[in-house]
Amino acid sequence: MGSSTGAIVSAGLHLAQQMPPGSRIAMINPDRGDRYLETIYDLDWLQDNGFTLIPAEHMDVAIEQLCSCESPR
């Protein structure tokens, strides 16, 4: 998946904070990642551009931190 998927997920997380508990959101990710092999899927490019990867086992905490930065419901 490409960077547009990240934008879709970010918007979904933002929307989820505004919805009542138990609500559901469907997100469609129409992107492929092959166009990004020399950028977001290249570890050297990420490092050169100041990005760090979050290990999968820490992703829940990272998402929670992103959500906690938003204004409360």
PQR file of N, CA, C, O and H, with PARSE charges and radii, in Angstrom:
ATOM      1  N   MET A   1       0.839  -1.175   0.000 -0.4000 1.5000
ATOM      2  CA  MET A   1       0.000   0.000   0.000 -0.0000 2.0000
ATOM      3  C   MET A   1       0.881   1.235   0.000  0.5500 1.7000
ATOM      4  O   MET A   1       2.027   1.192   0.449 -0.5500 1.4000
ATOM      5  N   GLY A   2       0.359   2.301  -0.491 -0.4000 1.5000
ATOM      6  CA  GLY A   2       1.124   3.533  -0.598 -0.0000 2.0000
ATOM      7  C   GLY A   2       0.743   4.554   0.457  0.5500 1.7000
ATOM      8  O   GLY A   2       0.025   4.254   1.412 -0.5500 1.4000
ATOM      9  H   GLY A   2      -0.572   2.336  -0.856  0.4000 1.0000
ATOM     10  N   SER A   3       1.232   5.747   0.265 -0.4000 1.5000
ATOM     11  CA  SER A   3       1.022   6.807   1.256 -0.0000 2.0000
ATOM     12  C   SER A   3      -0.438   7.248   1.342  0.5500 1.7000
ATOM     13  O   SER A   3      -0.867   7.740   2.386 -0.5500 1.4000
ATOM     14  H   SER A   3       1.814   5.991  -0.510  0.4000 1.0000
ATOM     15  N   SER A   4      -1.199   7.084   0.280 -0.4000 1.5000
ATOM     16  CA  SER A   4      -2.620   7.458   0.364 -0.0000 2.0000
ATOM     17  C   SER A   4      -3.346   6.581   1.385  0.5500 1.7000
ATOM     18  O   SER A   4      -4.314   7.026   2.001 -0.5500 1.4000
ATOM     19  H   SER A   4      -0.850   6.684  -0.568  0.4000 1.0000
ATOM     20  N   THR A   5      -2.895   5.358   1.567 -0.4000 1.5000
ATOM     21  CA  THR A   5      -3.480   4.499   2.589 -0.0000 2.0000
ATOM     22  C   THR A   5      -3.256   5.099   3.969  0.5500 1.7000
ATOM     23  O   THR A   5      -4.147   5.058   4.818 -0.5500 1.4000
ATOM     24  H   THR A   5      -2.108   4.997   1.066  0.4000 1.0000
ATOM     25  N   GLY A   6      -2.080   5.652   4.195 -0.4000 1.5000
ATOM     26  CA  GLY A   6      -1.808   6.316   5.474 -0.0000 2.0000
ATOM     27  C   GLY A   6      -2.750   7.480   5.713  0.5500 1.7000
ATOM     28  O   GLY A   6      -3.214   7.687   6.835 -0.5500 1.4000
ATOM     29  H   GLY A   6      -1.357   5.686   3.505  0.4000 1.0000
ATOM     30  N   ALA A   7      -3.035   8.239   4.667 -0.4000 1.5000
ATOM     31  CA  ALA A   7      -3.969   9.361   4.783 -0.0000 2.0000
ATOM     32  C   ALA A   7      -5.378   8.857   5.105  0.5500 1.7000
ATOM     33  O   ALA A   7      -6.086   9.453   5.916 -0.5500 1.4000
ATOM     34  H   ALA A   7      -2.658   8.071   3.756  0.4000 1.0000
ATOM     35  N   ILE A   8      -5.773   7.766   4.470 -0.4000 1.5000
ATOM     36  CA  ILE A   8      -7.097   7.194   4.713 -0.0000 2.0000
ATOM     37  C   ILE A   8      -7.208   6.703   6.158  0.5500 1.7000
ATOM     38  O   ILE A   8      -8.208   6.961   6.827 -0.5500 1.4000
ATOM     39  H   ILE A   8      -5.198   7.282   3.811  0.4000 1.0000
ATOM     40  N   VAL A   9      -6.190   6.003   6.634 -0.4000 1.5000
ATOM     41  CA  VAL A   9      -6.210   5.493   8.014 -0.0000 2.0000
ATOM     42  C   VAL A   9      -6.209   6.651   9.008  0.5500 1.7000
ATOM     43  O   VAL A   9      -6.928   6.606  10.006 -0.5500 1.4000
ATOM     44  H   VAL A   9      -5.377   5.794   6.091  0.4000 1.0000
ATOM     45  N   SER A  10      -5.417   7.679   8.751 -0.4000 1.5000
ATOM     46  CA  SER A  10      -5.381   8.846   9.629 -0.0000 2.0000
ATOM     47  C   SER A  10      -6.757   9.504   9.710  0.5500 1.7000
ATOM     48  O   SER A  10      -7.222   9.845  10.797 -0.5500 1.4000
ATOM     49  H   SER A  10      -4.832   7.716   7.941  0.4000 1.0000
ATOM     50  N   ALA A  11      -7.397   9.678   8.576 -0.4000 1.5000
ATOM     51  CA  ALA A  11      -8.744  10.265   8.559 -0.0000 2.0000
ATOM     52  C   ALA A  11      -9.731   9.375   9.299  0.5500 1.7000
ATOM     53  O   ALA A  11     -10.603   9.872  10.012 -0.5500 1.4000
ATOM     54  H   ALA A  11      -7.019   9.400   7.692  0.4000 1.0000
ATOM     55  N   GLY A  12      -9.598   8.056   9.135 -0.4000 1.5000
ATOM     56  CA  GLY A  12     -10.474   7.122   9.833 -0.0000 2.0000
ATOM     57  C   GLY A  12     -10.311   7.195  11.340  0.5500 1.7000
ATOM     58  O   GLY A  12     -11.296   7.144  12.076 -0.5500 1.4000
ATOM     59  H   GLY A  12      -8.890   7.653   8.556  0.4000 1.0000
ATOM     60  N   LEU A  13      -9.064   7.315  11.807 -0.4000 1.5000
ATOM     61  CA  LEU A  13      -8.817   7.450  13.244 -0.0000 2.0000
ATOM     62  C   LEU A  13      -9.425   8.745  13.778  0.5500 1.7000
ATOM     63  O   LEU A  13     -10.008   8.768  14.863 -0.5500 1.4000
ATOM     64  H   LEU A  13      -8.264   7.356  11.209  0.4000 1.0000
ATOM     65  N   HIS A  14      -9.283   9.814  13.009 -0.4000 1.5000
ATOM     66  CA  HIS A  14      -9.858  11.099  13.417 -0.0000 2.0000
ATOM     67  C   HIS A  14     -11.382  10.999  13.494  0.5500 1.7000
ATOM     68  O   HIS A  14     -11.992  11.459  14.459 -0.5500 1.4000
ATOM     69  H   HIS A  14      -8.810   9.795  12.128  0.4000 1.0000
ATOM     70  N   LEU A  15     -11.984  10.403  12.481 -0.4000 1.5000
ATOM     71  CA  LEU A  15     -13.440  10.241  12.457 -0.0000 2.0000
ATOM     72  C   LEU A  15     -13.910   9.349  13.606  0.5500 1.7000
ATOM     73  O   LEU A  15     -14.941   9.622  14.220 -0.5500 1.4000
ATOM     74  H   LEU A  15     -11.489  10.029  11.697  0.4000 1.0000
ATOM     75  N   ALA A  16     -13.168   8.297  13.894 -0.4000 1.5000
ATOM     76  CA  ALA A  16     -13.556   7.355  14.944 -0.0000 2.0000
ATOM     77  C   ALA A  16     -13.689   8.041  16.298  0.5500 1.7000
ATOM     78  O   ALA A  16     -14.527   7.653  17.111 -0.5500 1.4000
ATOM     79  H   ALA A  16     -12.330   8.076  13.395  0.4000 1.0000
ATOM     80  N   GLN A  17     -12.878   9.046  16.541 -0.4000 1.5000
ATOM     81  CA  GLN A  17     -12.966   9.756  17.820 -0.0000 2.0000
ATOM     82  C   GLN A  17     -14.254  10.556  17.944  0.5500 1.7000
ATOM     83  O   GLN A  17     -14.681  10.872  19.054 -0.5500 1.4000
ATOM     84  H   GLN A  17     -12.196   9.361  15.880  0.4000 1.0000
ATOM     85  N   GLN A  18     -14.864  10.879  16.843 -0.4000 1.5000
ATOM     86  CA  GLN A  18     -16.067  11.695  16.862 -0.0000 2.0000
ATOM     87  C   GLN A  18     -17.344  10.857  16.813  0.5500 1.7000
ATOM     88  O   GLN A  18     -18.447  11.392  16.928 -0.5500 1.4000
ATOM     89  H   GLN A  18     -14.518  10.621  15.941  0.4000 1.0000
ATOM     90  N   MET A  19     -17.195   9.559  16.645 -0.4000 1.5000
ATOM     91  CA  MET A  19     -18.355   8.685  16.499 -0.0000 2.0000
ATOM     92  C   MET A  19     -18.679   8.016  17.840  0.5500 1.7000
ATOM     93  O   MET A  19     -17.796   7.848  18.681 -0.5500 1.4000
ATOM     94  H   MET A  19     -16.299   9.124  16.551  0.4000 1.0000
ATOM     95  N   PRO A  20     -19.940   7.638  18.035 -0.5600 1.5000
ATOM     96  CA  PRO A  20     -20.316   6.956  19.276  0.2800 2.0000
ATOM     97  C   PRO A  20     -19.669   5.571  19.375  0.5500 1.7000
ATOM     98  O   PRO A  20     -19.377   4.951  18.352 -0.5500 1.4000
ATOM     99  N   PRO A  21     -19.444   5.086  20.592 -0.5600 1.5000
ATOM    100  CA  PRO A  21     -18.892   3.742  20.762  0.2800 2.0000
ATOM    101  C   PRO A  21     -19.730   2.701  20.022  0.5500 1.7000
ATOM    102  O   PRO A  21     -20.957   2.790  19.975 -0.5500 1.4000
ATOM    103  N   GLY A  22     -19.055   1.727  19.453 -0.4000 1.5000
ATOM    104  CA  GLY A  22     -19.729   0.667  18.719 -0.0000 2.0000
ATOM    105  C   GLY A  22     -19.937   0.972  17.246  0.5500 1.7000
ATOM    106  O   GLY A  22     -20.373   0.110  16.483 -0.5500 1.4000
ATOM    107  H   GLY A  22     -18.058   1.654  19.491  0.4000 1.0000
ATOM    108  N   SER A  23     -19.624   2.207  16.843 -0.4000 1.5000
ATOM    109  CA  SER A  23     -19.755   2.575  15.429 -0.0000 2.0000
ATOM    110  C   SER A  23     -18.695   1.854  14.617  0.5500 1.7000
ATOM    111  O   SER A  23     -17.686   1.402  15.159 -0.5500 1.4000
ATOM    112  H   SER A  23     -19.270   2.907  17.463  0.4000 1.0000
ATOM    113  N   ARG A  24     -18.926   1.748  13.328 -0.4000 1.5000
ATOM    114  CA  ARG A  24     -17.959   1.103  12.434 -0.0000 2.0000
ATOM    115  C   ARG A  24     -17.619   2.043  11.298  0.5500 1.7000
ATOM    116  O   ARG A  24     -18.434   2.856  10.863 -0.5500 1.4000
ATOM    117  H   ARG A  24     -19.746   2.114  12.888  0.4000 1.0000
ATOM    118  N   ILE A  25     -16.393   1.905  10.833 -0.4000 1.5000
ATOM    119  CA  ILE A  25     -15.919   2.698   9.710 -0.0000 2.0000
ATOM    120  C   ILE A  25     -15.336   1.728   8.691  0.5500 1.7000
ATOM    121  O   ILE A  25     -14.584   0.823   9.051 -0.5500 1.4000
ATOM    122  H   ILE A  25     -15.730   1.244  11.187  0.4000 1.0000
ATOM    123  N   ALA A  26     -15.679   1.913   7.430 -0.4000 1.5000
ATOM    124  CA  ALA A  26     -15.073   1.126   6.360 -0.0000 2.0000
ATOM    125  C   ALA A  26     -14.096   2.036   5.626  0.5500 1.7000
ATOM    126  O   ALA A  26     -14.451   3.142   5.219 -0.5500 1.4000
ATOM    127  H   ALA A  26     -16.290   2.648   7.138  0.4000 1.0000
ATOM    128  N   MET A  27     -12.873   1.567   5.459 -0.4000 1.5000
ATOM    129  CA  MET A  27     -11.861   2.339   4.740 -0.0000 2.0000
ATOM    130  C   MET A  27     -11.411   1.519   3.535  0.5500 1.7000
ATOM    131  O   MET A  27     -11.039   0.354   3.671 -0.5500 1.4000
ATOM    132  H   MET A  27     -12.584   0.669   5.789  0.4000 1.0000
ATOM    133  N   ILE A  28     -11.449   2.134   2.364 -0.4000 1.5000
ATOM    134  CA  ILE A  28     -11.025   1.465   1.141 -0.0000 2.0000
ATOM    135  C   ILE A  28      -9.659   2.006   0.768  0.5500 1.7000
ATOM    136  O   ILE A  28      -9.473   3.216   0.638 -0.5500 1.4000
ATOM    137  H   ILE A  28     -11.751   3.080   2.254  0.4000 1.0000
ATOM    138  N   ASN A  29      -8.714   1.111   0.597 -0.4000 1.5000
ATOM    139  CA  ASN A  29      -7.343   1.488   0.281 -0.0000 2.0000
ATOM    140  C   ASN A  29      -7.028   1.068  -1.154  0.5500 1.7000
ATOM    141  O   ASN A  29      -6.616  -0.065  -1.400 -0.5500 1.4000
ATOM    142  H   ASN A  29      -8.866   0.128   0.703  0.4000 1.0000
ATOM    143  N   PRO A  30      -7.226   1.991  -2.098 -0.5600 1.5000
ATOM    144  CA  PRO A  30      -7.107   1.640  -3.508  0.2800 2.0000
ATOM    145  C   PRO A  30      -5.691   1.703  -4.059  0.5500 1.7000
ATOM    146  O   PRO A  30      -5.502   1.665  -5.274 -0.5500 1.4000
ATOM    147  N   ASP A  31      -4.725   1.795  -3.213 -0.4000 1.5000
ATOM    148  CA  ASP A  31      -3.361   2.067  -3.650 -0.0000 2.0000
ATOM    149  C   ASP A  31      -2.513   0.807  -3.671  0.5500 1.7000
ATOM    150  O   ASP A  31      -2.781  -0.154  -2.949 -0.5500 1.4000
ATOM    151  H   ASP A  31      -4.879   1.826  -2.226  0.4000 1.0000
ATOM    152  N   ARG A  32      -1.495   0.827  -4.504 -0.4000 1.5000
ATOM    153  CA  ARG A  32      -0.470  -0.225  -4.512 -0.0000 2.0000
ATOM    154  C   ARG A  32       0.836   0.426  -4.104  0.5500 1.7000
ATOM    155  O   ARG A  32       1.011   1.632  -4.273 -0.5500 1.4000
ATOM    156  H   ARG A  32      -1.278   1.607  -5.090  0.4000 1.0000
ATOM    157  N   GLY A  33       1.737  -0.350  -3.577 -0.4000 1.5000
ATOM    158  CA  GLY A  33       2.981   0.207  -3.109 -0.0000 2.0000
ATOM    159  C   GLY A  33       4.120   0.204  -4.105  0.5500 1.7000
ATOM    160  O   GLY A  33       5.183   0.757  -3.823 -0.5500 1.4000
ATOM    161  H   GLY A  33       1.595  -1.330  -3.440  0.4000 1.0000
ATOM    162  N   ASP A  34       3.926  -0.408  -5.269 -0.4000 1.5000
ATOM    163  CA  ASP A  34       5.051  -0.541  -6.200 -0.0000 2.0000
ATOM    164  C   ASP A  34       5.593   0.793  -6.695  0.5500 1.7000
ATOM    165  O   ASP A  34       6.742   0.869  -7.129 -0.5500 1.4000
ATOM    166  H   ASP A  34       3.062  -0.858  -5.499  0.4000 1.0000
ATOM    167  N   ARG A  35       4.792   1.832  -6.637 -0.4000 1.5000
ATOM    168  CA  ARG A  35       5.263   3.150  -7.078 -0.0000 2.0000
ATOM    169  C   ARG A  35       6.143   3.829  -6.041  0.5500 1.7000
ATOM    170  O   ARG A  35       6.716   4.886  -6.305 -0.5500 1.4000
ATOM    171  H   ARG A  35       3.859   1.771  -6.284  0.4000 1.0000
ATOM    172  N   TYR A  36       6.251   3.234  -4.878 -0.4000 1.5000
ATOM    173  CA  TYR A  36       6.977   3.861  -3.772 -0.0000 2.0000
ATOM    174  C   TYR A  36       8.241   3.095  -3.385  0.5500 1.7000
ATOM    175  O   TYR A  36       8.811   3.344  -2.323 -0.5500 1.4000
ATOM    176  H   TYR A  36       5.785   2.375  -4.664  0.4000 1.0000
ATOM    177  N   LEU A  37       8.680   2.173  -4.228 -0.4000 1.5000
ATOM    178  CA  LEU A  37       9.836   1.347  -3.890 -0.0000 2.0000
ATOM    179  C   LEU A  37      11.107   2.167  -3.672  0.5500 1.7000
ATOM    180  O   LEU A  37      11.993   1.744  -2.929 -0.5500 1.4000
ATOM    181  H   LEU A  37       8.217   1.971  -5.091  0.4000 1.0000
ATOM    182  N   GLU A  38      11.207   3.325  -4.306 -0.4000 1.5000
ATOM    183  CA  GLU A  38      12.406   4.157  -4.150 -0.0000 2.0000
ATOM    184  C   GLU A  38      12.214   5.262  -3.119  0.5500 1.7000
ATOM    185  O   GLU A  38      13.104   6.089  -2.923 -0.5500 1.4000
ATOM    186  H   GLU A  38      10.487   3.669  -4.910  0.4000 1.0000
ATOM    187  N   THR A  39      11.055   5.282  -2.455 -0.4000 1.5000
ATOM    188  CA  THR A  39      10.825   6.294  -1.420 -0.0000 2.0000
ATOM    189  C   THR A  39      10.412   5.606  -0.122  0.5500 1.7000
ATOM    190  O   THR A  39      11.277   5.132   0.615 -0.5500 1.4000
ATOM    191  H   THR A  39      10.331   4.610  -2.614  0.4000 1.0000
ATOM    192  N   ILE A  40       9.120   5.537   0.176 -0.4000 1.5000
ATOM    193  CA  ILE A  40       8.696   5.082   1.498 -0.0000 2.0000
ATOM    194  C   ILE A  40       9.027   3.624   1.820  0.5500 1.7000
ATOM    195  O   ILE A  40       8.974   3.230   2.985 -0.5500 1.4000
ATOM    196  H   ILE A  40       8.418   5.922  -0.423  0.4000 1.0000
ATOM    197  N   TYR A  41       9.364   2.823   0.818 -0.4000 1.5000
ATOM    198  CA  TYR A  41       9.781   1.443   1.083 -0.0000 2.0000
ATOM    199  C   TYR A  41      11.289   1.268   1.021  0.5500 1.7000
ATOM    200  O   TYR A  41      11.781   0.140   1.010 -0.5500 1.4000
ATOM    201  H   TYR A  41       9.406   3.144  -0.128  0.4000 1.0000
ATOM    202  N   ASP A  42      12.013   2.350   0.980 -0.4000 1.5000
ATOM    203  CA  ASP A  42      13.481   2.319   0.923 -0.0000 2.0000
ATOM    204  C   ASP A  42      14.015   2.830   2.261  0.5500 1.7000
ATOM    205  O   ASP A  42      13.841   4.003   2.592 -0.5500 1.4000
ATOM    206  H   ASP A  42      11.613   3.266   0.989  0.4000 1.0000
ATOM    207  N   LEU A  43      14.663   1.954   3.028 -0.4000 1.5000
ATOM    208  CA  LEU A  43      15.137   2.328   4.362 -0.0000 2.0000
ATOM    209  C   LEU A  43      16.102   3.505   4.332  0.5500 1.7000
ATOM    210  O   LEU A  43      16.056   4.357   5.219 -0.5500 1.4000
ATOM    211  H   LEU A  43      14.804   1.002   2.759  0.4000 1.0000
ATOM    212  N   ASP A  44      16.973   3.570   3.332 -0.4000 1.5000
ATOM    213  CA  ASP A  44      17.898   4.704   3.224 -0.0000 2.0000
ATOM    214  C   ASP A  44      17.143   6.003   2.977  0.5500 1.7000
ATOM    215  O   ASP A  44      17.464   7.027   3.581 -0.5500 1.4000
ATOM    216  H   ASP A  44      17.011   2.877   2.612  0.4000 1.0000
ATOM    217  N   TRP A  45      16.153   5.977   2.104 -0.4000 1.5000
ATOM    218  CA  TRP A  45      15.360   7.177   1.825 -0.0000 2.0000
ATOM    219  C   TRP A  45      14.644   7.643   3.087  0.5500 1.7000
ATOM    220  O   TRP A  45      14.613   8.837   3.382 -0.5500 1.4000
ATOM    221  H   TRP A  45      15.893   5.145   1.614  0.4000 1.0000
ATOM    222  N   LEU A  46      14.070   6.701   3.829 -0.4000 1.5000
ATOM    223  CA  LEU A  46      13.383   7.055   5.070 -0.0000 2.0000
ATOM    224  C   LEU A  46      14.334   7.741   6.044  0.5500 1.7000
ATOM    225  O   LEU A  46      14.010   8.786   6.607 -0.5500 1.4000
ATOM    226  H   LEU A  46      14.095   5.730   3.589  0.4000 1.0000
ATOM    227  N   GLN A  47      15.501   7.151   6.239 -0.4000 1.5000
ATOM    228  CA  GLN A  47      16.484   7.722   7.162 -0.0000 2.0000
ATOM    229  C   GLN A  47      16.949   9.095   6.678  0.5500 1.7000
ATOM    230  O   GLN A  47      17.036  10.032   7.473 -0.5500 1.4000
ATOM    231  H   GLN A  47      15.765   6.301   5.782  0.4000 1.0000
ATOM    232  N   ASP A  48      17.244   9.223   5.401 -0.4000 1.5000
ATOM    233  CA  ASP A  48      17.699  10.499   4.842 -0.0000 2.0000
ATOM    234  C   ASP A  48      16.650  11.599   4.985  0.5500 1.7000
ATOM    235  O   ASP A  48      16.991  12.782   5.023 -0.5500 1.4000
ATOM    236  H   ASP A  48      17.173   8.462   4.755  0.4000 1.0000
ATOM    237  N   ASN A  49      15.382  11.216   5.064 -0.4000 1.5000
ATOM    238  CA  ASN A  49      14.301  12.193   5.152 -0.0000 2.0000
ATOM    239  C   ASN A  49      13.708  12.307   6.558  0.5500 1.7000
ATOM    240  O   ASN A  49      12.647  12.901   6.747 -0.5500 1.4000
ATOM    241  H   ASN A  49      15.105  10.256   5.034  0.4000 1.0000
ATOM    242  N   GLY A  50      14.405  11.730   7.539 -0.4000 1.5000
ATOM    243  CA  GLY A  50      14.027  11.909   8.935 -0.0000 2.0000
ATOM    244  C   GLY A  50      12.876  11.062   9.434  0.5500 1.7000
ATOM    245  O   GLY A  50      12.262  11.393  10.449 -0.5500 1.4000
ATOM    246  H   GLY A  50      15.267  11.247   7.385  0.4000 1.0000
ATOM    247  N   PHE A  51      12.571   9.980   8.744 -0.4000 1.5000
ATOM    248  CA  PHE A  51      11.498   9.086   9.182 -0.0000 2.0000
ATOM    249  C   PHE A  51      12.085   7.925   9.975  0.5500 1.7000
ATOM    250  O   PHE A  51      13.184   7.452   9.684 -0.5500 1.4000
ATOM    251  H   PHE A  51      13.069   9.711   7.920  0.4000 1.0000
ATOM    252  N   THR A  52      11.343   7.476  10.976 -0.4000 1.5000
ATOM    253  CA  THR A  52      11.729   6.275  11.711 -0.0000 2.0000
ATOM    254  C   THR A  52      10.570   5.289  11.654  0.5500 1.7000
ATOM    255  O   THR A  52       9.403   5.680  11.677 -0.5500 1.4000
ATOM    256  H   THR A  52      10.451   7.860  11.213  0.4000 1.0000
ATOM    257  N   LEU A  53      10.905   4.021  11.579 -0.4000 1.5000
ATOM    258  CA  LEU A  53       9.874   2.985  11.546 -0.0000 2.0000
ATOM    259  C   LEU A  53       9.521   2.567  12.964  0.5500 1.7000
ATOM    260  O   LEU A  53      10.378   2.508  13.846 -0.5500 1.4000
ATOM    261  H   LEU A  53      11.853   3.704  11.560  0.4000 1.0000
ATOM    262  N   ILE A  54       8.251   2.281  13.162 -0.4000 1.5000
ATOM    263  CA  ILE A  54       7.771   1.814  14.454 -0.0000 2.0000
ATOM    264  C   ILE A  54       7.585   0.305  14.350  0.5500 1.7000
ATOM    265  O   ILE A  54       6.848  -0.164  13.483 -0.5500 1.4000
ATOM    266  H   ILE A  54       7.555   2.329  12.446  0.4000 1.0000
ATOM    267  N   PRO A  55       8.246  -0.469  15.226 -0.5600 1.5000
ATOM    268  CA  PRO A  55       8.071  -1.920  15.176  0.2800 2.0000
ATOM    269  C   PRO A  55       6.599  -2.303  15.381  0.5500 1.7000
ATOM    270  O   PRO A  55       5.880  -1.652  16.138 -0.5500 1.4000
ATOM    271  N   ALA A  56       6.175  -3.338  14.715 -0.4000 1.5000
ATOM    272  CA  ALA A  56       4.769  -3.758  14.755 -0.0000 2.0000
ATOM    273  C   ALA A  56       4.261  -3.943  16.183  0.5500 1.7000
ATOM    274  O   ALA A  56       3.110  -3.616  16.476 -0.5500 1.4000
ATOM    275  H   ALA A  56       6.759  -3.867  14.100  0.4000 1.0000
ATOM    276  N   GLU A  57       5.103  -4.461  17.068 -0.4000 1.5000
ATOM    277  CA  GLU A  57       4.641  -4.710  18.439 -0.0000 2.0000
ATOM    278  C   GLU A  57       4.395  -3.415  19.213  0.5500 1.7000
ATOM    279  O   GLU A  57       3.804  -3.455  20.293 -0.5500 1.4000
ATOM    280  H   GLU A  57       6.037  -4.726  16.829  0.4000 1.0000
ATOM    281  N   HIS A  58       4.832  -2.269  18.689 -0.4000 1.5000
ATOM    282  CA  HIS A  58       4.616  -0.976  19.346 -0.0000 2.0000
ATOM    283  C   HIS A  58       3.571  -0.129  18.619  0.5500 1.7000
ATOM    284  O   HIS A  58       3.324   1.013  19.008 -0.5500 1.4000
ATOM    285  H   HIS A  58       5.311  -2.237  17.812  0.4000 1.0000
ATOM    286  N   MET A  59       2.966  -0.665  17.588 -0.4000 1.5000
ATOM    287  CA  MET A  59       2.044   0.108  16.757 -0.0000 2.0000
ATOM    288  C   MET A  59       0.798   0.536  17.531  0.5500 1.7000
ATOM    289  O   MET A  59       0.333   1.662  17.354 -0.5500 1.4000
ATOM    290  H   MET A  59       3.167  -1.592  17.272  0.4000 1.0000
ATOM    291  N   ASP A  60       0.244  -0.328  18.383 -0.4000 1.5000
ATOM    292  CA  ASP A  60      -0.954   0.042  19.147 -0.0000 2.0000
ATOM    293  C   ASP A  60      -0.688   1.270  20.013  0.5500 1.7000
ATOM    294  O   ASP A  60      -1.524   2.170  20.096 -0.5500 1.4000
ATOM    295  H   ASP A  60       0.621  -1.243  18.527  0.4000 1.0000
ATOM    296  N   VAL A  61       0.474   1.305  20.654 -0.4000 1.5000
ATOM    297  CA  VAL A  61       0.832   2.448  21.504 -0.0000 2.0000
ATOM    298  C   VAL A  61       0.994   3.709  20.654  0.5500 1.7000
ATOM    299  O   VAL A  61       0.537   4.782  21.046 -0.5500 1.4000
ATOM    300  H   VAL A  61       1.153   0.574  20.587  0.4000 1.0000
ATOM    301  N   ALA A  62       1.638   3.585  19.497 -0.4000 1.5000
ATOM    302  CA  ALA A  62       1.849   4.737  18.617 -0.0000 2.0000
ATOM    303  C   ALA A  62       0.519   5.295  18.128  0.5500 1.7000
ATOM    304  O   ALA A  62       0.341   6.512  18.079 -0.5500 1.4000
ATOM    305  H   ALA A  62       2.009   2.713  19.178  0.4000 1.0000
ATOM    306  N   ILE A  63      -0.414   4.424  17.766 -0.4000 1.5000
ATOM    307  CA  ILE A  63      -1.733   4.875  17.306 -0.0000 2.0000
ATOM    308  C   ILE A  63      -2.478   5.544  18.451  0.5500 1.7000
ATOM    309  O   ILE A  63      -3.118   6.578  18.256 -0.5500 1.4000
ATOM    310  H   ILE A  63      -0.270   3.435  17.805  0.4000 1.0000
ATOM    311  N   GLU A  64      -2.401   4.969  19.632 -0.4000 1.5000
ATOM    312  CA  GLU A  64      -3.059   5.571  20.793 -0.0000 2.0000
ATOM    313  C   GLU A  64      -2.499   6.965  21.071  0.5500 1.7000
ATOM    314  O   GLU A  64      -3.250   7.879  21.412 -0.5500 1.4000
ATOM    315  H   GLU A  64      -1.881   4.130  19.791  0.4000 1.0000
ATOM    316  N   GLN A  65      -1.186   7.132  20.928 -0.4000 1.5000
ATOM    317  CA  GLN A  65      -0.584   8.452  21.128 -0.0000 2.0000
ATOM    318  C   GLN A  65      -1.068   9.443  20.077  0.5500 1.7000
ATOM    319  O   GLN A  65      -1.306  10.609  20.392 -0.5500 1.4000
ATOM    320  H   GLN A  65      -0.576   6.390  20.651  0.4000 1.0000
ATOM    321  N   LEU A  66      -1.215   8.999  18.839 -0.4000 1.5000
ATOM    322  CA  LEU A  66      -1.745   9.879  17.797 -0.0000 2.0000
ATOM    323  C   LEU A  66      -3.174  10.302  18.129  0.5500 1.7000
ATOM    324  O   LEU A  66      -3.536  11.470  17.991 -0.5500 1.4000
ATOM    325  H   LEU A  66      -1.022   8.052  18.583  0.4000 1.0000
ATOM    326  N   CYS A  67      -3.964   9.353  18.559 -0.4000 1.5000
ATOM    327  CA  CYS A  67      -5.360   9.654  18.870 -0.0000 2.0000
ATOM    328  C   CYS A  67      -5.486  10.565  20.087  0.5500 1.7000
ATOM    329  O   CYS A  67      -6.397  11.391  20.139 -0.5500 1.4000
ATOM    330  H   CYS A  67      -3.670   8.404  18.671  0.4000 1.0000
ATOM    331  N   SER A  68      -4.594  10.432  21.065 -0.4000 1.5000
ATOM    332  CA  SER A  68      -4.687  11.246  22.260 -0.0000 2.0000
ATOM    333  C   SER A  68      -4.303  12.694  22.005  0.5500 1.7000
ATOM    334  O   SER A  68      -4.574  13.558  22.839 -0.5500 1.4000
ATOM    335  H   SER A  68      -3.854   9.761  21.023  0.4000 1.0000
ATOM    336  N   CYS A  69      -3.675  12.976  20.868 -0.4000 1.5000
ATOM    337  CA  CYS A  69      -3.313  14.361  20.524 -0.0000 2.0000
ATOM    338  C   CYS A  69      -4.525  15.131  20.012  0.5500 1.7000
ATOM    339  O   CYS A  69      -4.522  16.362  20.017 -0.5500 1.4000
ATOM    340  H   CYS A  69      -3.455  12.274  20.190  0.4000 1.0000
ATOM    341  N   GLU A  70      -5.531  14.439  19.584 -0.4000 1.5000
ATOM    342  CA  GLU A  70      -6.733  15.086  19.056 -0.0000 2.0000
ATOM    343  C   GLU A  70      -7.538  15.660  20.203  0.5500 1.7000
ATOM    344  O   GLU A  70      -7.352  15.264  21.353 -0.5500 1.4000
ATOM    345  H   GLU A  70      -5.533  13.439  19.581  0.4000 1.0000
ATOM    346  N   SER A  71      -8.426  16.584  19.903 -0.4000 1.5000
ATOM    347  CA  SER A  71      -9.291  17.158  20.918 -0.0000 2.0000
ATOM    348  C   SER A  71     -10.276  16.094  21.412  0.5500 1.7000
ATOM    349  O   SER A  71     -10.697  15.236  20.637 -0.5500 1.4000
ATOM    350  H   SER A  71      -8.578  16.905  18.969  0.4000 1.0000
ATOM    351  N   PRO A  72     -10.646  16.143  22.692 -0.5600 1.5000
ATOM    352  CA  PRO A  72     -11.572  15.130  23.221  0.2800 2.0000
ATOM    353  C   PRO A  72     -12.949  15.240  22.588  0.5500 1.7000
ATOM    354  O   PRO A  72     -13.325  16.284  22.055 -0.5500 1.4000
ATOM    355  N   ARG A  73     -13.699  14.133  22.658 -0.4000 1.5000
ATOM    356  CA  ARG A  73     -15.059  14.121  22.086 -0.0000 2.0000
ATOM    357  C   ARG A  73     -15.961  15.074  22.818  0.5500 1.7000
ATOM    358  O   ARG A  73     -17.138  15.196  22.477 -0.5500 1.4000
ATOM    359  H   ARG A  73     -13.393  13.285  23.091  0.4000 1.0000
TER
END
